């Protein structure tokens, strides 16, 4: 493992040796494994995310897909995206039972150079703090390995649970945009404002905080 790749990361993250480009392909948090998707993952992923009407209602587009549509879309978003950009959404896997829970990670907001954090979890995983835990790891990677100055997120205004996650991460509302024919609320956080929760639940300054005027 390249020692510089793990430099400055919060203590609740352990980076594994598999590295592609500038971003780790596998990250471990206290309860989760974040790893790149493979073709073998797609059917289970689609059943739990793209084919579930309740999950899809929380995402732009809003409609569940048939498996024949879902798998090519998942392959494009989870596998091809990494091949094209060297980073992207990871799959989320529970350490306790190795169950695939959904995805979380980073990608470009369409037609911009802004990078967003995004996530979606299967219904049984809702309300357990997994989204916050995975998104925090994604932000740490974006500010650490990608050296981003800002990360954004877009959320439907009716998705109060997701808004709460973004607020817990320290993200602030800054705009509203149209996306996929819907109005979405935009949040942002800069590297100088990112903080990582310590294992005891308290906040400590981010290792990526810089002294800027």
Backbone torsions as a table, in degrees:
resi	resn	phi	psi	omega
1	UNK	NA	135.0	175.6
2	UNK	-70.2	116.6	-174.8
3	UNK	-60.6	-34.1	-179.3
4	UNK	-65.8	-25.3	-179.4
5	UNK	-66.0	-32.2	-178.7
6	UNK	-96.0	0.3	-174.4
7	UNK	-63.8	129.3	173.4
8	UNK	81.6	4.6	-179.5
9	UNK	-78.2	151.2	-177.7
10	UNK	-64.0	154.3	-172.1
11	UNK	-67.9	-17.3	-179.8
12	UNK	-87.5	6.5	176.3
13	UNK	-114.6	136.0	174.1
14	UNK	-124.0	122.7	-176.6
15	UNK	-93.4	131.4	-179.0
16	UNK	-86.6	175.9	-169.9
17	UNK	-77.1	-19.1	-176.5
18	UNK	-74.3	115.3	-178.8
19	UNK	-128.4	134.2	175.0
20	UNK	-127.8	119.0	-176.7
21	UNK	66.9	-129.9	-175.8
22	UNK	-101.3	-4.4	-171.9
23	UNK	-122.1	136.6	177.3
24	UNK	-63.1	138.1	176.9
25	UNK	-87.0	-9.4	179.6
26	UNK	-146.0	130.1	178.4
27	UNK	-133.4	143.8	175.6
28	UNK	-118.5	132.3	170.6
29	UNK	-108.4	-170.1	-177.2
30	UNK	-58.8	-42.4	-174.6
31	UNK	-117.9	-6.8	-169.9
32	UNK	-127.6	152.5	165.0
33	UNK	-111.9	125.8	173.7
34	UNK	-105.4	118.5	-177.0
35	UNK	-143.0	160.8	177.4
36	UNK	-66.9	147.0	178.6
37	UNK	-79.6	154.6	171.3
38	UNK	-124.5	168.5	178.3
39	UNK	-58.1	-32.7	-178.7
40	UNK	-67.3	-18.1	-179.1
41	UNK	-85.8	-17.8	-163.5
42	UNK	-64.7	-41.2	-177.0
43	UNK	-63.6	-47.9	179.5
44	UNK	-63.9	-40.7	179.0
45	UNK	-60.9	-48.0	-177.2
46	UNK	-64.1	-39.8	177.7
47	UNK	-57.8	-37.3	-173.0
48	UNK	-91.0	-20.7	-177.2
49	UNK	-118.3	-72.0	-171.4
50	UNK	-68.7	-26.2	-177.7
51	UNK	-96.5	0.4	-178.8
52	UNK	-99.3	115.2	-177.1
53	UNK	-60.3	-36.1	-178.4
54	UNK	-69.0	-40.1	177.9
55	UNK	-66.8	-46.0	-176.3
56	UNK	-67.0	-23.3	177.8
57	UNK	-65.4	-22.1	179.8
58	UNK	-87.6	-4.2	-174.5
59	UNK	-116.5	151.3	174.1
60	UNK	-56.5	137.0	-172.7
61	UNK	108.3	-53.7	165.0
62	UNK	74.7	-4.4	-175.8
63	UNK	-119.2	138.9	176.5
64	UNK	-66.2	148.9	-180.0
65	UNK	-107.7	151.0	169.2
66	UNK	-71.6	153.1	-176.9
67	UNK	-56.6	-35.2	-178.4
68	UNK	-65.5	-27.4	175.0
69	UNK	-89.0	-35.0	-171.4
70	UNK	-68.2	-43.5	-174.8
71	UNK	-64.4	-44.5	175.5
72	UNK	-62.0	-37.7	178.3
73	UNK	-64.8	-44.1	178.6
74	UNK	-63.4	-39.7	178.8
75	UNK	-61.7	-42.2	178.4
76	UNK	-64.0	-46.3	-173.7
77	UNK	-77.5	-30.4	-173.2
78	UNK	-105.1	-33.0	-175.7
79	UNK	-104.2	-55.5	-177.7
80	UNK	-62.7	-35.3	-177.8
81	UNK	-60.5	-43.6	177.1
82	UNK	-60.8	-40.7	-179.0
83	UNK	-63.4	-36.1	-176.5
84	UNK	-80.2	-35.8	-169.4
85	UNK	-117.3	-13.2	-179.7
86	UNK	79.4	4.3	171.5
87	UNK	-156.4	173.6	-179.0
88	UNK	162.1	-165.3	177.8
89	UNK	-73.1	137.7	170.1
90	UNK	-94.1	156.4	164.9
91	UNK	-77.7	147.8	175.4
92	UNK	-104.1	126.4	-180.0
93	UNK	-126.7	130.4	178.5
94	UNK	-72.4	128.9	177.9
95	UNK	-63.5	-36.4	-172.7
96	UNK	-60.2	-42.8	-175.2
97	UNK	-133.0	5.9	178.3
98	UNK	63.1	23.3	178.3
99	UNK	-79.5	137.5	175.9
100	UNK	-76.4	124.3	-173.4
101	UNK	-106.1	-22.5	-176.0
102	UNK	153.5	-144.6	179.7
103	UNK	-141.0	160.9	172.6
104	UNK	-161.9	147.5	177.8
105	UNK	165.4	-152.5	-173.6
106	UNK	-127.8	146.9	172.4
107	UNK	-161.6	165.3	176.2
108	UNK	-72.7	137.0	168.8
109	UNK	-66.5	136.1	-173.9
110	UNK	-50.2	131.2	174.6
111	UNK	62.4	27.2	175.6
112	UNK	-140.2	173.6	172.2
113	UNK	-98.6	3.5	175.8
114	UNK	-70.8	140.4	175.9
115	UNK	-105.7	131.4	179.6
116	UNK	-108.7	153.7	167.2
117	UNK	-97.7	136.0	-176.5
118	UNK	-140.4	154.8	-179.3
119	UNK	-160.8	154.3	171.5
120	UNK	-155.0	135.8	-177.9
121	UNK	-125.0	149.4	173.3
122	UNK	-63.5	156.2	-174.0
123	UNK	-57.8	-42.5	-179.6
124	UNK	-62.4	-16.1	-179.2
125	UNK	-93.7	-2.8	-179.1
126	UNK	-67.5	149.4	172.1
127	UNK	74.6	14.8	-178.3
128	UNK	-113.9	7.5	177.7
129	UNK	83.0	4.9	-178.5
130	UNK	-65.6	-40.1	-178.2
131	UNK	-62.5	-43.1	178.9
132	UNK	-63.9	-44.4	-178.7
133	UNK	-62.3	-43.9	-178.9
134	UNK	-73.2	-39.9	-179.6
135	UNK	-66.6	-36.1	176.6
136	UNK	-61.8	-42.4	176.8
137	UNK	-63.5	-37.4	178.9
138	UNK	-66.4	-43.2	177.4
139	UNK	-62.3	-43.2	178.9
140	UNK	-59.3	-39.6	178.1
141	UNK	-67.8	-43.1	-179.5
142	UNK	-62.7	-43.8	179.9
143	UNK	-77.7	-29.1	-178.5
144	UNK	-85.4	-66.8	-173.5
145	UNK	-79.2	-37.2	178.8
146	UNK	-87.6	-11.4	177.5
147	UNK	55.9	40.0	178.2
148	UNK	-73.5	150.3	175.4
149	UNK	-91.5	-23.5	-177.9
150	UNK	-151.7	146.3	173.3
151	UNK	-130.1	138.8	-177.4
152	UNK	-114.7	173.0	173.9
153	UNK	-152.9	146.4	175.8
154	UNK	-119.4	136.8	-175.7
155	UNK	-143.2	144.1	174.0
156	UNK	-66.0	137.9	-177.0
157	UNK	-63.1	-19.6	178.4
158	UNK	-84.8	-9.4	-176.6
159	UNK	-89.7	77.7	-175.7
160	UNK	-64.4	-33.7	-179.7
161	UNK	-63.6	-42.8	179.9
162	UNK	-69.6	-38.0	176.3
163	UNK	-60.2	-40.6	178.8
164	UNK	-62.5	-39.5	177.3
165	UNK	-60.4	-47.7	-178.4
166	UNK	-62.7	-39.2	178.8
167	UNK	-67.0	-38.4	177.4
168	UNK	-63.0	-30.1	178.8
169	UNK	-78.0	-6.4	-179.4
170	UNK	90.8	10.4	179.8
171	UNK	-78.3	147.6	-177.0
172	UNK	-118.5	141.9	175.4
173	UNK	-66.8	136.5	-178.8
174	UNK	-140.4	-10.5	-176.5
175	UNK	-167.7	169.7	168.1
176	UNK	-130.7	140.0	-178.3
177	UNK	-137.5	164.5	171.7
178	UNK	-96.9	130.9	179.3
179	UNK	-143.1	127.5	-179.1
180	UNK	53.4	36.7	177.9
181	UNK	78.9	7.4	-177.9
182	UNK	-123.4	152.3	172.2
183	UNK	-81.6	128.5	177.6
184	UNK	-122.3	147.7	177.2
185	UNK	-91.9	131.7	-176.4
186	UNK	-101.8	136.1	175.6
187	UNK	-120.5	157.7	178.8
188	UNK	-147.3	158.9	171.4
189	UNK	-149.4	137.3	176.7
190	UNK	-96.3	159.2	-177.5
191	UNK	-62.2	-28.6	-179.4
192	UNK	-76.2	-10.2	179.7
193	UNK	-111.5	-1.8	-177.8
194	UNK	-77.6	130.4	175.2
195	UNK	-125.4	149.9	179.8
196	UNK	-112.8	131.1	178.5
197	UNK	-69.4	135.3	176.1
198	UNK	-78.9	164.6	-177.5
199	UNK	-57.6	-24.8	-179.7
200	UNK	-87.3	7.5	175.6
201	UNK	91.4	-10.1	177.8
202	UNK	-81.9	160.8	178.1
203	UNK	-96.2	145.4	175.6
204	UNK	-132.2	160.5	-179.7
205	UNK	-59.7	142.6	177.5
206	UNK	-64.1	143.5	173.8
207	UNK	-65.1	-13.1	-178.9
208	UNK	-100.5	3.6	177.3
209	UNK	-63.6	136.8	178.8
210	UNK	-121.3	156.2	177.7
211	UNK	-89.1	99.1	-179.5
212	UNK	-127.7	147.2	-179.3
213	UNK	-89.9	NA	NA
